Amino acid sequence: MKSLMGCLFAVVIFIILSIIGVFAFFTLAPQQSTMEMSSTGMESVSPAGDYRVEVIEHTNGEPFEVYYGSWEQETNEMSMLYIAVDDYANPSVDIEWQEENVADILVLDEDQEQERITLTIGEE
């Protein structure tokens, strides 16, 4: 009799955990995919391949996120800066390398250069 009660208890616990898991999956997954669809990314590597600049462009008017650092670093470990795009109708960005560790970030509004930010990587 005790083994039957233990078995029923295990089944009830399994069902409860399954319901919680399914609920968590369907409530968290749509939020993550919505975040991914509202931004686009651009990555550029220096001429010799030592440094990397990655720009994430948000489509909902939020500032662009610029990540920069050495090639080996993960994006979440790189240095970061924000570029405000409130004043532009159709903002986009382009990257031009001037030297191995110097990149110009061009902020464009409908293909017209509006702002140029010079970024020196690897120097304090």
PEBEL-V589045 format. One record per residue. N is the residue number from 0. RES is the residue in one letter. PHI is phi in radians with two decimals (NA if undefined). PSI is psi in whole degrees, -180 to 180 (none if undefined). Layout:
n->N res->RES phi->PHI psi->PSI
n->N res->RES phi->PHI psi->PSI
//
This chain:
n->0 res->M phi->NA psi->-40
n->1 res->K phi->-1.15 psi->-36
n->2 res->S phi->-1.20 psi->-34
n->3 res->L phi->-1.15 psi->-41
n->4 res->M phi->-1.16 psi->-41
n->5 res->G phi->-1.13 psi->-41
n->6 res->C phi->-1.13 psi->-45
n->7 res->L phi->-1.11 psi->-40
n->8 res->F phi->-1.08 psi->-43
n->9 res->A phi->-1.12 psi->-40
n->10 res->V phi->-1.14 psi->-43
n->11 res->V phi->-1.11 psi->-44
n->12 res->I phi->-1.08 psi->-43
n->13 res->F phi->-1.06 psi->-44
n->14 res->I phi->-1.12 psi->-43
n->15 res->I phi->-1.10 psi->-45
n->16 res->L phi->-1.14 psi->-36
n->17 res->S phi->-1.13 psi->-43
n->18 res->I phi->-1.10 psi->-44
n->19 res->I phi->-1.10 psi->-42
n->20 res->G phi->-1.10 psi->-44
n->21 res->V phi->-1.14 psi->-43
n->22 res->F phi->-1.06 psi->-46
n->23 res->A phi->-1.12 psi->-40
n->24 res->F phi->-1.08 psi->-47
n->25 res->F phi->-1.37 psi->-21
n->26 res->T phi->-1.56 psi->-30
n->27 res->L phi->-1.56 psi->-35
n->28 res->A phi->-1.08 psi->-45
n->29 res->P phi->-1.12 psi->-32
n->30 res->Q phi->-1.15 psi->-40
n->31 res->Q phi->-1.17 psi->-42
n->32 res->S phi->-1.20 psi->-31
n->33 res->T phi->-1.15 psi->-41
n->34 res->M phi->-1.10 psi->-41
n->35 res->E phi->-1.19 psi->-34
n->36 res->M phi->-1.34 psi->-18
n->37 res->S phi->-1.57 psi->9
n->38 res->S phi->-2.53 psi->156
n->39 res->T phi->-2.23 psi->158
n->40 res->G phi->-2.19 psi->155
n->41 res->M phi->-2.43 psi->136
n->42 res->E phi->-2.23 psi->139
n->43 res->S phi->-2.38 psi->139
n->44 res->V phi->-1.96 psi->142
n->45 res->S phi->-1.07 psi->162
n->46 res->P phi->-0.95 psi->-40
n->47 res->A phi->-1.56 psi->-6
n->48 res->G phi->1.47 psi->15
n->49 res->D phi->-1.49 psi->-29
n->50 res->Y phi->-2.19 psi->160
n->51 res->R phi->-2.48 psi->142
n->52 res->V phi->-2.16 psi->131
n->53 res->E phi->-2.21 psi->129
n->54 res->V phi->-2.05 psi->131
n->55 res->I phi->-1.91 psi->117
n->56 res->E phi->-1.73 psi->118
n->57 res->H phi->-1.54 psi->141
n->58 res->T phi->-1.62 psi->0
n->59 res->N phi->-1.89 psi->25
n->60 res->G phi->1.49 psi->2
n->61 res->E phi->-1.30 psi->157
n->62 res->P phi->-1.08 psi->149
n->63 res->F phi->-1.23 psi->145
n->64 res->E phi->-1.83 psi->125
n->65 res->V phi->-1.98 psi->120
n->66 res->Y phi->-1.89 psi->137
n->67 res->Y phi->-2.57 psi->149
n->68 res->G phi->2.93 psi->-166
n->69 res->S phi->-1.28 psi->160
n->70 res->W phi->-1.06 psi->-35
n->71 res->E phi->-1.29 psi->-20
n->72 res->Q phi->-1.24 psi->146
n->73 res->E phi->-1.30 psi->154
n->74 res->T phi->-1.01 psi->-41
n->75 res->N phi->-1.24 psi->-10
n->76 res->E phi->-1.76 psi->-6
n->77 res->M phi->-1.43 psi->162
n->78 res->S phi->-1.23 psi->157
n->79 res->M phi->-2.48 psi->148
n->80 res->L phi->-2.48 psi->159
n->81 res->Y phi->-1.89 psi->143
n->82 res->I phi->-2.07 psi->117
n->83 res->A phi->-1.26 psi->139
n->84 res->V phi->-2.25 psi->23
n->85 res->D phi->-1.08 psi->-34
n->86 res->D phi->-1.52 psi->3
n->87 res->Y phi->-1.92 psi->142
n->88 res->A phi->-1.32 psi->-46
n->89 res->N phi->-2.39 psi->74
n->90 res->P phi->-1.32 psi->146
n->91 res->S phi->-2.62 psi->177
n->92 res->V phi->-2.45 psi->152
n->93 res->D phi->-2.41 psi->156
n->94 res->I phi->-2.17 psi->130
n->95 res->E phi->-2.16 psi->127
n->96 res->W phi->-1.53 psi->127
n->97 res->Q phi->-1.63 psi->-40
n->98 res->E phi->-2.47 psi->-176
n->99 res->E phi->-1.07 psi->-36
n->100 res->N phi->-2.08 psi->16
n->101 res->V phi->-2.18 psi->120
n->102 res->A phi->-2.18 psi->142
n->103 res->D phi->-1.73 psi->129
n->104 res->I phi->-1.79 psi->117
n->105 res->L phi->-1.73 psi->123
n->106 res->V phi->-1.66 psi->120
n->107 res->L phi->-1.92 psi->147
n->108 res->D phi->-2.22 psi->108
n->109 res->E phi->0.92 psi->51
n->110 res->D phi->1.18 psi->11
n->111 res->Q phi->-1.88 psi->129
n->112 res->E phi->-1.17 psi->126
n->113 res->Q phi->-1.91 psi->-29
n->114 res->E phi->-2.69 psi->144
n->115 res->R phi->-2.25 psi->123
n->116 res->I phi->-2.01 psi->122
n->117 res->T phi->-1.61 psi->126
n->118 res->L phi->-2.05 psi->120
n->119 res->T phi->-1.81 psi->122
n->120 res->I phi->-1.77 psi->137
n->121 res->G phi->1.61 psi->3
n->122 res->E phi->-2.06 psi->140
n->123 res->E phi->-1.53 psi->none
//
